[in-house]
Amino acid sequence: MVLALPLERRRAAWLNDVAERLAKLEQRVEEFTVEALVDDEEFITAMTSATLIALRNHDAEKRAALRNAVVNVALKREPAAELQSIFLAFVDTMTPLHIQLLAMFGDKPDFKEGPLEGTDRIPVPEEYVREVIPHLPPNTYSFLCLDLENRNLVVGSQEFVMGGIPGSLTELGRKFLEFISEQ
């Protein structure tokens, strides 16, 4: 079958990437062994789910998020198994633009003055979005923000569009970013 070779190549690249990260962890983290993961049902579930998603994705950013999630599960970092499954499904259905926008909400620039000075909600010009995500297609910002809000990852994102006030990450949004980030 013609598709077998490209799919096998993608699978091998994915498994090698994860294996390399786990081998580095074994060297860095005391009492961590790759061999112990063979009997770790939570890890096996996350690895299986992430592998199936990775095989369906060509995007390097999504594959990196999946790899980081698997590594974080191996390290026994939060969240609980149920939330891990939800977060892996988020990676599967989100675009890289979703993840970039969510990261932007979590990494707001430090503005020293403005009407909300001294609060955790700071004014951010819409041009900032274009600086951070220059390839954001026209008329997609509102859709992406609403999708992130519907997933309970951000709040107040539409205020940002209309009045220049950024949304904020929810606790769930913060946990999601931690889960898919390299530690």
Secondary structure as GFF3:
##gff-version 3
##sequence-region A 1 183
A	DSSP	alpha_helix	4	28	.	.	.	ID=ss1
A	DSSP	three_ten_helix	35	39	.	.	.	ID=ss2
A	DSSP	alpha_helix	41	55	.	.	.	ID=ss3
A	DSSP	alpha_helix	60	74	.	.	.	ID=ss4
A	DSSP	alpha_helix	81	93	.	.	.	ID=ss5
A	DSSP	alpha_helix	96	106	.	.	.	ID=ss6
A	DSSP	alpha_helix	126	132	.	.	.	ID=ss7
A	DSSP	alpha_helix	141	150	.	.	.	ID=ss8
A	DSSP	beta_strand	154	155	.	.	.	ID=ss9
A	DSSP	alpha_helix	157	163	.	.	.	ID=ss10
A	DSSP	beta_strand	168	169	.	.	.	ID=ss11
A	DSSP	alpha_helix	171	179	.	.	.	ID=ss12
###
